[in-house]
Amino acid sequence: MVSERKRKAVSYTESDSDFMSDQEVRSTPVKGKKPITKKKNIGKRARKEILPPEDEDSESDFQNEQDDDLDEATEDEDEDKDQYNEEEEEQMTKPKTKSKAESKAKSKAKSKARPKPKVNIAGNTKKNAKTPVSSEEDDSDDQVFNENNVKKSRVVIPRPKGSPFADSISPNTLEFLAELAENNDRDFMRLRAKEWAAAKKDFTDFCSLLMTEVHQVDPTTRVEEAKHAVYRQNRDLRFSNDKSPYKRNLSASFSRTGRKFLDAGYHISIKPNNESMVGIGMWQPDSTRLANMRSGIIRHGNLLREALSTDALKEVFDGKFGTAILDDSDKLKVAPKNIAKDHPEIELLRYRSFAIVKRFTDEDVVSEGFLDKVMDVIEASVPFVAVVNAWV
């Protein structure tokens, strides 16, 4: 189906270059012949020939919405053409009762009103040629965001004597993340490109050491370049009301499926203001894995309880163990579907995720020996991860 905009263009191209109506074309004198004029029903005839059928739908607007790469220049040009075509249609649908001289004067005035292509210095015509912008205007855009526009973070990052240490995170990395939380935009990242590169390298180097240690205590984890374990910093904004372009933390995962983390594994997140953490287990598995997990609990729920009650875990979590250390943020309030409310393992069956979380202060993160503290949590959680992966 041809759109309304396209139908107008076709109607005009069928006439002469001055957009004259059929009647005006017939009234133009030819050598040796008298002009033929018809005064009856001129308006009705022109209207019938030019106006599009009323039962056709418009598709151009919809097609333009689907085209994400349409630039502003093209859109402006199309709008100008539509406005110009609508004015021509109004003029052509009116009855033509004026003389030949008046019609020629009109056509000349319209041709002058049309937008003319601009000519550059070389003599080549260019459509939508832009006027040169002064150097002062160019420089003004580059100077919009500078150090004076950076918002200072209120989070005070500790700096232990002798830092940064090889087995911990640099205080500069935490300071950069604290400022990013206050200035979460692309201008700030462009301004602090060197600081961002240094922070990413610092975290990647730490993850390289951590990956080697994790593989020694759990050989099922994948060994690869540390950069493949680190998550990208850009956020996915497609389904989020928060349009901040960057994450406020640095994170990485280690598992038998690598960073994809489809099964139970080990996750680390570095975030200022005492929000750094290490998470172990499996977060919100798909329906198949969740069904397999609940089936394993029904058959051998005691194995999962034993894996969560080791002496090593009790020491890491200050005496807590069992379901007390499981993350219950998405735990069901009632029994799952097709499971009795009085089932002996109903407490474990209500969990949607099977994960334990250990948090660290900023002082822990930047102090010497942070890698050992992380490994204490991971090594104590290996039996728990082994049980979950055996069931899913």
N, C-alpha and C positions, 0 to 999 in steps of 0.2 A: 504494500500500500504506500502511496506517495504522500508525504507529509504536506501540511498546509504551506509551510515555508517553501518547499520544493515546487509545489504546484504554481505558486506565484512566479517563481523564477522561470518556469517553463512557459507560462503565458506571455511573459515579457520578451523572451528570446524569440518567440514566433513572430513578433512584430518587428518593425525596423529599429535602427539603432537609437532613434530619438523617442522610443516608446510611444509611437503614434498608434491610434486605434485603426481598425480595419476601414472605417468610414473615411478617416483622414487619408489613408493610403490610396483609397479609390479616388478621392477628390484631387489628388496631385496631378497637375496637367502633364500630358505626354505629347511629344512633338507630333504635330499633324493631327491631333485628336482633341476634341473638346472634353473638358472634365465632366465626369458623370457624377451627379449629385443626387442624393435621395434624402428627403427631409422627414419622411414618415418613419416613426418607431426606431429612431437612431439610438436613443437611450436604452430601450429594452433590448435591442439586438446586441449592443456592446456589453450590457450586463450579463446576458446569457452566455456570451462567448468567453468572458473573463472570469466570472466568479466560479470557484470550485464547487463540486457537488457537496450537498450538506450532509450526506450519510458517510463521508470518509472520516477516519480518525486521524489524530495527529500523533506522530511517532518521533519527531525530531527532538522534542524536549527530553523525552525518555532516553533517546540515544545519547544525547549530550551528557546526561547524568551518569551514564555508564562509562563514559570516556574520561578517565582520571588524568590523562596526560594532555588534555586540551589546555593550551596556554591562554593567558589573558588577552594577548593580541588578537588571536583568532576569535575569541568570544566577542571582543569589542567590535571587530569587523563584521561579524554576523549580525550583531544587534543593529549596527548602522544600516546594513543592507535591508533588514526587516522593516525598520522604520521608514526607509526610503521607498521600499516596495509598497507599504501600506498607503503612503501618501499618493503614489502613482495610481494605485487601484481606485482610490476615492475619486481622483480626477477623471479617470477613464470610464468609470461607471455612470458619470453624469451625462445627460443628453448633450450632444455636440451640435450646436446651432450657430456657432461663430464662423466668421469668414476664414479664408485660407491664410490671409496675412496675420490675423490674430493667432491662429494655431501655430504658425511658424515662429512668431514672437515668443509664444509660450514654450515651444520646444527648445529654443535657444536659451531661454532663461533657465530651464531645467538642466540643460547640459552644463551651463556655467555653475549651477548649484551642486553638481556632482563632485565628490571628493576626487582631486587630481593626485596622481602619484608624484611623490617628491623626488627630485633629482639630486644625486650626490655630486661631489667634486669631479669624479671621473666621468660624469655624464650618464651613469646608469640609473634607471628608474628603480625605486624600491618602494614596496608597499609598507605602510605603517612605519615609515622612517622616523626615528626619534630625534628630537632636538638635542644637540650636545649639552652635556651637563658640566658645569664648572667644576674645577678641581676641589673647590671649597666644599661643594655639596657632597662629592665623593668621600672626602676626608671626614665629613661630619658623621656618616654612617659607621665608619670604623671606630670613632671615638665615643660612641653611644655608651658602651659598657667598658669600664676600666676598674682599677683597684678601688676607686672611690665608691663604686656601686656595690662592691662585695659586702654582704651582710656578715658580720662577725658572729661566730657560734658562741653560745654561753657555756658549752661543755668544756671543762678544763681537763686536758689530757695530761696524765702524769708522765714524767720523764725521769725514770730511775737513773742513777749515776752509772755511766758506762754504756747506756743504750745508744743505738739499737744493738740487740743481741742476735746471734745467728739462729737461735732456736726460739725466737719470739717475733712478734710483729713490731715494726718500727712505730714510734710515737707519731712520726710525720704522716704515716698512713692513716692512723685514727684521726689526726687533725684534719687531713684532707676530707675524709668521710663526714666529719662533723660540719665542715663548711659546705660540703655538697648538699647536706640536708637542709641548709638555710638558703642555698642558691642553686636550686635544682633546675637548671636550664642550660641550653647549649652555649650561650655566651660565656657562662662561667667555665664550662669545660674547655672552650677554646682559649680562654685567658689562662687557665691553669693546666695546659696540656702537658707541660713537663712534670708537674706534681702528680698528675694522674698516671703518667707513664711510670714514674718511680713507685707509686703506691701499688700499681698492678704487678710490677716486677717483684716487689717485696713480698706480696701475698703469694704469687706464683712460686717463688723460691721456697717459701715456707711449706706450700702444698707439696712440692717435690720431696722434701724431707719427710713430710707426714705420710705420703703415699708409700714410700719405702718401708716405713715403720708399720703401717697398717697391713701391708702384704706379709710381713714377717709373722704377725700374730694371727692373720686370717688369709691363708694362701689362695682362697677362692676369689679375692678381689682382683680386678684387672689392673695390670701395670702398663702405663702409657705415659706419654709426655704430660707434664703437670698442667700445661695450658689447656689440654683437652678435658681436664677434670674441673676447671674453673668455669663458672657460668658467665655469660655475657652481661654487660652492665646495663644495656638498654632494656627498658621495660616494654612489655607487650601492651599497647594502649587500645587495642581493638575493642575489648569488652570491659574497660575500666572507666569509671567516672573521674579517677585521678589521672590527669594528663601530664604528670611529671615524667620527663623522658628517661630518667636514670634511677636505678636502685640506690638505696641509701646504705647498702652493705656490700661486702665482698663475700662470696660463697663458693663452695666446691663440694663435690660428692665423690665417694669411692665405694664401688660395689662390684659384683660379678658382671653387671651389665654396664659398668662405667658410670658416666655422668647421667645417663638416662634414668638410673635409679628405679628400674621397674620392680626389682625385688628388694628385700631388706638389705641395708648397707649403712654407710657412715657419712654424715653430713656435717660440715663446719661452716659457720657464718660469723663474720667479724663486723661488729657494729658498735659505734661509740655509745657513751652514756650507759655503760654496764649492761649492754644488750647482746654481747657476743655469746654464742652457744655452740654446743656439739649435740647433734641429734643422731640417734641410732635406732634402726628398725625400718618400718614400712608405713608410709603415710597414704591414707585413703586409696587402697588398691582397687583395681577394677572388679567388676562383679564376679568374674571367674576366680581370681585370686582370693577375694574375700570369702567366697563360698568354700574354697579349698581350706582356707584358714579356719573357718568355723567348723568344718568337718573334722579337722585335726584336733580342735579343742574338744569336740564331743567325744572323740575316741581316746585322746591322751591329754586332757587338760592339765594333769599333774606335771607333765614334762615342761610345759610353759611356765608354770609356777616355780618349779625348781630352778629353771634358767634365770628367773627374775629374783631369786632369793640366795644367790651365792654370797660368800663372805666378801668377795672383792666388790660386788655391787653395794653391799651394805656399808662398806667403808667409804666408797665414793659418794654415796648419797646420805651420809651421816646417819646411818642406822635404818633408813627406810628401805623397803624391799617389796617384792610382789606387785600387786595391782596399785600400790601406793605410789610407785614411781612411773607408772604408765601415763602417758598424756591422754587426758579425758576431755579435751576441748570439743570433740565431735562425737562423744559417746551417746548412744541411743538412750532415751528416757524410758522406753518400753522394750519388750522382747522383740527380736527380729521376726520377720514373717515366717510362718510355719514352725516356730519354735515355742514351746510351752513357757509360760511365765514362771513356772516353778521348776524349771530345769536345773539340775545340780550345778551346771557350769554357766548359769545365766549371767553371772557377773562378768566373765570373760567374753561371752557371746554378744554382749551389748556394745563392745568396742568396735568402732569403725576404722580406727588406725591402731597400729601396734608399734609404738615408738616411745623411747625414753629420752629426756632432754636434760642436759647439764649446762648451766649458765656460768659465765665468767665475768669478773669485773674488768674494767679498763686497766687496773693495776696488774692483774694476772696476765692480760694479753701482751703488755709491753715489757714485762719482767722476764728475767732469765729463768729458763726452765718451763716456759709455757708449753712447749712441745711434750714434755714429760707428763704434765697435768692432763693434756688432751689424750695422750696414749693410755693413761691410767683408766680413763672412762671407756675408751674403745676396747682395751684388752679385757676389762671386766664384762663387757657386753657381747663378746664373741659367742658364748653358748646360747644367748638369747637370739642372736642373728642366725645361728645355725639351725635352731628349731623352727624359726619362721620360714626360712628358705627350704627346709625339708618338707614343709607342708604345702607351700604355695606352688 
